[in-house]
Amino acid sequence: MGFGDLKSPAGLQVLNDYLADKSYIEGLPGVKKALGKYGPANVEDTTGSGATDSKDDDDIDLFGSDDEEESEEAKRLREERLAQYESKKAKKLALVAKSSILLDVKPWDDETDMAKLEECVRSIQADGLVWGSSKLVPVGYGIKKLQIQCVVEDDKVGTDMLEERITAFEDYVQSMDVAAFNKI
């Protein structure tokens, strides 16, 4: 749609008539001001609005309420949103961060009793620690390492604590490595 020459009064009138019933922000009252205030400097206002500049621009309430008191409906909606927020927050806190860890436990030599080594490792108990499956994986020269899975709650059990406790079995364990670490 064309509005003609916006530098002429006729073009401004066509644009003004077009925009008169258009609202891009609903619920906010518009403040009509003379075209000379916003338009070109030497163009006379012929729209006949007769509006003058409002001195009360500071009193415009952008949130749509005319008085200072909050309506009952607004209070109810605010309380409902707050309850929903608290509910979502509680659900997030209920979710516990967990990790799945695959550990490689290496014995001293091929004569180490691997069943006893696994028994020692599984004897480690802690809140937030659950042992999973295990298997013996050949390393070389007849030596096998124990590969064992566990699930831990991140806030309660860390890999440093696991390493410290597993390597405490000095008769069976030479070293321990984290082979895989996945967040659940």
N, C-alpha and C positions, 0 to 999 in steps of 0.2 A: 504494500500500500504506500502511495506517495502522499506527502503532505504539502507539496509545493515548496515555495521559497520560504524558509523559516526566518528569513531576515525581514520579511514583510508582515504587516499586521494580519493580512488575510491568511497567510500560511500558518502563523501562530494560532489563529482562531481555529483552523481546521485541526491542528494538532491538539489543541486544548479540548475541543469537542470530542475528539476520539478518545482521549485519556480520561475524560470526565467520569465515565462509568467503569473504568478499569482499576482494580485494586490488586496490587502486588504483595501487599502485606495486609492480611485480614485482621480485623479487630482493632486496628489503630486508627484513630481519627486523623485525617489530614489537616494540615494548616495551610489555608490558601493565602498566598502572598501575591502582591502585584507583580505582573510580568516584568516590569522595569527593574525589579529587584534581582531577577534571575536571568532575564533575557538579554538581548543586545542593548547596548547603552542608549541608542537614539531612537528606540521604537516605543511608541505610545501604547499603553494597555487599552485595547478596545474590546476586551472580552466581557466587560460589564460586570465583573465579579464584585467590584466595590470593596474587596477585602483589603484589610490593612495588616501590617505586620503585628504579630502577637507579641506582647511583652511578657507573656507567661510561658515562654518556651521551657523554662526550668521546671514547670509543674506538670509536664507531660509524663504520665505513668506508662512506661513501655510494656508493662505486664498486664494491662487492661483493667485493673481495678480502680474504681473511682474514689474509694475511701481507704482509710488506713487499716481498718479492721479486716481480718481475713474471713471469708465466708465459710460457712459450715461445710459446704461441698469441697472447697479448697483444702480445708483442714483434713477432711476424711481422705481425700486423694493423697495428700502428703503423708499421712500416717500409713496408708496402704502401700505406697512406694517404699517407705522406710521399712515396713515389715517384709516386703519382697527382697529388699537389699540385705537385710539381716539373715533371711532364710538362705539366700545364695551364698552369703559369707560363711554361714555355718556348714553348708554342704562342702565348700572348698576346704574348710579346716578339717572336715571329716575325712577327706581324701588324704591318705598317707603316702608320701613319696617312697617308692621302693625301687630296688635295683636287683638285677640278676647278675651274679658274679660267677665266672668260671675260673677256678684256681688250679694252678699246676704246682703240685707238691713233690719236690725231688728228694729221693733218698740218698744216703751216703754211698752205697754201692749195691751190687747185685745180690748180696747176702742179706740185705735188710728185709725183715718180715713185713711185707706190704699189707697184709691183713691187719697186723697190729698197728701199722702206721695209719691206716684208714680208721681203725677203731679209736685211736688217739685224737685224730682230727674231728671225728663225729662226736667225741666226748665234750667238745667245746660247746657250751650252752650259753646263750645270752638272749635277753628280751629283744625281739625283733630279728632273730636269726633262725632260718629254717634250712636244714641241709637237704639236698636233692640227690640226684643220681651221681654215680661215680664210675670210672673205668680206669684200667691200667693201660698206659700208652708206652710202647717201646721207645727208648731214647737211643740206645746203641750198646754194644758189648754186653748184652744180656740184662742191662739196667732198664727198669720201667719206672715211669713217674705216675703218680696218682693224679688224675684229673677229676675234680669234684665240683659239683654245682651247688650254689646256695642262693637264697633270696634274703635280702636284708632290708630293714627299714632304715632309710638314709639318716634320720635324726638319731637313731639309737646305736647303729653298728657301722663302723668304718673299716676300710681295708687295712689301715694301720693297726687297728686292734686285732684283726684276724691274723695278720702277718706276725705280730708279736706273740700271740697265743700259740699259733701253729709252730713257729720256729723254736718255741720253748721246749718242744719235745726233741731235744738235742741228740738223743740216742738214735732216732729214726729219721729226722728231717735235716737235710742239708740247707735247703732254701725253698722259698715259696714265691711264685709270681702270679700276677693277675693276667690270665690269658684273654679274658673278655669281660667287659663291664657294660651292661645295658640298663638304662632306666626303664622302669615298667610304668 
